[in-house]
């Protein structure tokens, strides 16, 4: 007679029915006892037992397929039944059926990535793999990436299901618009119901000096009486630069300015404050024209005009 083969789902309660040994051996239930039929298990702690009252093979405890067989399929437990009166061994095989008792998981909870804002679209970033200890349809079946205009997901399909998930840059990054992108990668199995696990992904966009400084105005005007005290703060120019660190640090200097004009004024390189260091003379200049330059740490620059109009204080008496 051929092997007797049964199957039972993993994780069923102790004492769950596996198969009717008495019937399959063509015996009455009471004959099991009389003929001294028992299980001979090979070295392994016994997973099954005989219920002499019903003549059935039952589970002797909870069976965990993942612990027993890991990823190999099918998961089959073999043992023998000894018929003592005939000293005959009957081979029995029980296949342990996988149930979807494991969820796909990532080893990390969060993945931090840094990408330069000049990364070329089409660049691929390999992502961590999820792991699900179940097998077949109950194992990891698909990956999904949360919607983001900059990134899409590409997953190669292998014979065993999805292989390496990769994130593909779709369109250029811009640190000044978004310095960090938050995404979620989800791994799902094919069980019913589906179980899934997630990985948080933070992409930090690394700054490139791609913005020149910009003045808040193209021209700055101020009118001052010619007897204004020395060292008075006359006006403040201001240029902003959205880049990070030194790429966005602005310093100010005189650009095209007549020598006699430079002598009269002091420009603070860091604050953009313009003050007078010599008396202003209405007879010499009605308007002092200047051009001021703003430069960031990498040498990108912008310019603005400054006009200081001097009011003749003698005319105030009229």
C-alpha positions in Angstrom: 0.0 0.0 0.0 1.3 3.5 -0.9 2.2 6.3 1.5 -0.7 7.8 3.4 -0.6 11.6 2.9 -2.6 14.2 4.8 -2.5 17.9 5.1 -3.3 20.3 7.9 -3.1 24.2 8.1 -0.4 25.5 10.4 -1.4 27.1 13.7 -4.5 25.0 14.3 -5.3 24.1 17.9 -3.9 21.1 19.7 -6.0 18.0 19.0 -7.2 19.2 15.5 -8.2 16.4 13.2 -5.6 15.5 10.5 -6.9 12.2 9.1 -8.7 9.0 9.9 -5.9 6.4 10.3 -8.3 3.5 11.3 -10.4 4.0 8.1 -7.3 4.4 5.8 -5.8 1.2 7.3 -9.1 -0.6 6.8 -9.5 -1.2 10.6 -12.2 -0.8 13.2 -11.4 1.9 15.7 -11.1 -0.7 18.6 -8.5 -2.7 16.6 -6.0 0.2 16.9 -5.7 -0.5 20.6 -5.6 -4.2 20.2 -3.0 -4.3 17.5 -0.8 -1.8 19.4 -0.6 0.8 16.7 1.5 3.8 17.6 3.5 6.6 16.1 7.3 6.3 15.7 8.7 9.7 15.3 12.2 10.3 14.2 14.1 12.4 16.7 11.8 15.3 16.3 9.5 16.4 19.2 6.3 14.7 18.3 3.9 16.9 16.3 1.1 14.4 15.9 -0.7 11.8 18.1 -3.2 9.1 17.7 -6.6 9.5 19.3 -7.5 5.9 20.1 -11.2 6.7 20.8 -11.8 8.1 17.3 -9.1 6.3 15.4 -7.9 9.7 14.1 -4.5 11.3 13.7 -4.6 14.7 15.5 -2.1 17.5 16.1 -0.2 17.2 19.3 0.3 21.0 19.6 0.4 24.1 17.5 2.5 23.8 14.4 4.4 26.8 13.1 5.2 26.3 9.4 7.8 29.1 9.4 9.7 27.6 12.3 9.5 24.1 10.8 10.3 24.8 7.1 11.3 28.5 6.8 11.0 29.3 3.1 11.1 25.8 1.6 7.9 24.4 0.0 6.1 22.2 0.3 6.5 21.7 4.1 6.1 18.0 4.7 6.5 16.1 8.0 7.2 12.4 7.6 6.9 9.7 10.3 6.0 6.1 10.6 3.2 4.2 12.2 4.2 0.9 13.8 1.8 -2.0 13.8 3.2 -3.9 16.7 1.5 -7.2 16.1 3.0 -7.5 12.6 6.1 -5.4 13.3 5.2 -3.4 10.3 6.1 0.3 9.7 3.7 2.4 7.6 5.1 5.7 6.3 2.9 8.8 6.8 3.4 12.2 5.4 1.6 15.4 6.5 1.9 18.6 4.5 1.7 21.7 6.7 -0.3 24.3 4.8 0.8 27.9 5.1 -1.6 30.4 6.5 -1.1 34.2 6.2 0.1 34.7 9.7 3.0 37.0 8.9 3.1 40.6 7.7 5.6 42.0 5.3 8.2 44.0 7.2 11.2 46.2 6.6 14.2 46.0 8.8 14.3 49.8 9.1 11.4 52.0 10.0 12.9 55.0 8.3 15.3 55.5 5.4 17.2 58.8 5.1 18.5 59.7 1.7 20.4 62.7 0.5 20.2 63.8 -3.1 21.7 66.8 -4.8 19.3 69.2 -6.5 21.2 68.7 -9.7 20.6 64.9 -9.8 19.5 64.0 -13.4 16.0 62.7 -13.9 16.1 59.0 -14.6 18.5 58.3 -11.7 17.5 55.1 -9.8 17.8 54.6 -6.0 17.6 51.0 -4.8 15.2 50.7 -1.8 15.3 48.1 1.0 13.5 44.9 0.5 10.5 43.9 2.6 10.4 40.4 4.1 7.5 38.1 4.7 8.1 34.7 6.2 5.0 33.2 4.6 5.2 31.4 1.3 3.4 31.5 -2.0 0.5 34.0 -2.3 0.8 34.7 1.4 4.4 36.1 0.9 5.3 39.5 -0.3 3.5 40.2 -3.6 3.7 43.9 -4.3 5.3 47.3 -3.5 3.7 50.7 -3.6 5.2 54.2 -3.3 3.1 57.1 -2.1 2.3 59.7 -4.8 5.0 62.3 -5.4 5.5 64.2 -8.6 9.3 63.8 -8.3 9.6 60.0 -7.7 8.1 56.9 -9.2 8.5 53.2 -8.2 10.0 50.6 -10.5 10.0 46.9 -9.4 11.5 44.1 -11.4 9.3 41.0 -11.2 11.2 37.8 -10.6 10.1 34.1 -10.7 9.5 34.2 -6.9 7.6 37.5 -7.0 8.8 41.1 -6.8 12.5 41.7 -6.8 14.4 44.9 -6.0 12.2 48.0 -5.6 13.8 51.1 -7.0 12.8 54.8 -6.8 13.2 56.6 -10.1 13.7 60.4 -10.2 11.0 61.8 -12.6 11.7 65.5 -12.6 14.4 67.8 -11.2 14.5 68.5 -7.5 14.6 72.1 -6.3 15.7 72.7 -2.7 14.3 76.2 -2.6 10.8 74.8 -3.3 11.0 71.6 -1.3 14.1 70.8 0.9 12.7 67.4 2.0 10.4 64.9 0.4 8.5 62.5 2.6 7.5 59.2 0.9 6.1 55.9 2.1 7.0 52.5 0.6 4.3 49.8 1.3 4.9 46.1 0.9 1.8 43.9 0.7 1.3 40.2 0.6 -1.4 38.4 -1.4 -3.3 36.9 1.5 -6.9 37.3 2.3 -7.1 39.7 4.0 -4.0 41.4 2.7 -1.3 42.3 5.3 1.1 45.1 4.6 4.1 46.9 6.2 5.6 50.3 5.6 8.9 52.1 5.4 9.1 55.9 5.8 11.5 57.5 3.3 12.9 61.0 3.8 14.8 62.5 0.8 16.9 65.5 1.8 17.6 67.7 -1.1 21.2 68.9 -1.0 21.7 72.6 -2.0 23.5 73.7 -5.1 24.3 77.4 -5.6 21.7 77.8 -8.3 20.3 81.2 -7.2 22.0 84.6 -7.5 21.2 87.2 -4.9 18.3 89.5 -5.7 17.9 93.0 -4.5 14.5 94.0 -3.0 14.6 97.1 -5.3 16.3 98.0 -8.5 17.0 101.5 -7.2 17.2 102.9 -3.7 16.5 106.6 -3.2 17.1 108.8 -0.1 17.1 112.5 0.5 19.2 114.0 3.3 20.0 117.6 4.4 23.6 118.5 3.7 24.3 119.1 7.4 23.4 115.6 8.4 25.7 114.4 11.2 28.6 112.2 10.2 28.0 108.5 10.7 24.2 108.7 10.1 22.7 105.6 8.7 21.2 106.9 5.5 19.7 103.8 4.0 20.0 100.0 3.9 20.2 98.0 0.7 19.0 94.4 0.9 19.5 91.4 -1.3 18.1 88.0 -0.5 19.4 84.6 -1.7 17.3 81.4 -1.1 20.3 79.1 -1.3 21.7 77.4 1.9 24.8 78.2 3.9 27.6 80.1 2.1 25.6 79.7 -1.1 23.0 82.1 0.3 25.3 84.4 2.3 25.4 87.8 0.7 28.0 90.5 1.0 27.8 94.1 -0.3 30.4 96.2 -2.0 30.6 99.4 -4.1 30.6 98.6 -7.8 31.0 101.5 -10.4 31.4 104.5 -8.1 33.2 107.7 -8.7 36.3 108.1 -6.4 35.1 111.4 -4.9 31.7 109.7 -4.1 33.3 106.6 -2.4 35.3 108.9 -0.1 32.1 110.3 1.4 30.3 107.0 2.2 30.8 103.9 4.2 29.0 100.6 3.2 28.7 97.8 5.7 29.6 94.7 3.7 27.3 92.4 5.8 24.3 94.5 6.7 24.1 96.7 3.5 23.9 99.9 5.6 25.1 103.0 4.0 26.3 105.9 6.1 28.1 109.2 5.5 31.8 109.5 6.7 32.5 112.9 5.3 30.2 116.0 5.1 27.9 116.1 2.1 28.2 119.2 -0.1 25.3 120.5 -2.1 27.6 122.6 -4.2 29.6 119.6 -5.2 26.8 117.1 -5.9 23.0 117.5 -5.9 22.8 113.7 -6.2 25.4 111.2 -5.3 25.0 108.2 -7.7 26.3 104.8 -6.7 26.0 101.2 -7.8 26.2 98.5 -5.2 26.9 94.9 -5.8 25.7 91.9 -3.8 27.6 88.7 -4.0 27.0 85.2 -2.6 29.6 82.7 -1.3 30.1 81.2 -4.7 30.5 84.5 -6.6 27.0 84.9 -8.1 26.1 88.6 -8.1 23.4 91.2 -8.5 23.6 95.0 -8.7 21.4 97.9 -7.7 21.5 101.7 -8.1 21.6 104.0 -5.1 20.9 107.7 -5.3 21.5 110.0 -2.4 19.9 113.4 -3.0 21.4 116.3 -0.9 19.0 119.0 0.3 20.5 122.5 0.4 19.8 123.6 3.9 20.2 127.4 3.0 17.0 127.1 1.0 15.1 126.1 4.1 15.1 129.7 5.3 13.2 131.1 2.4 
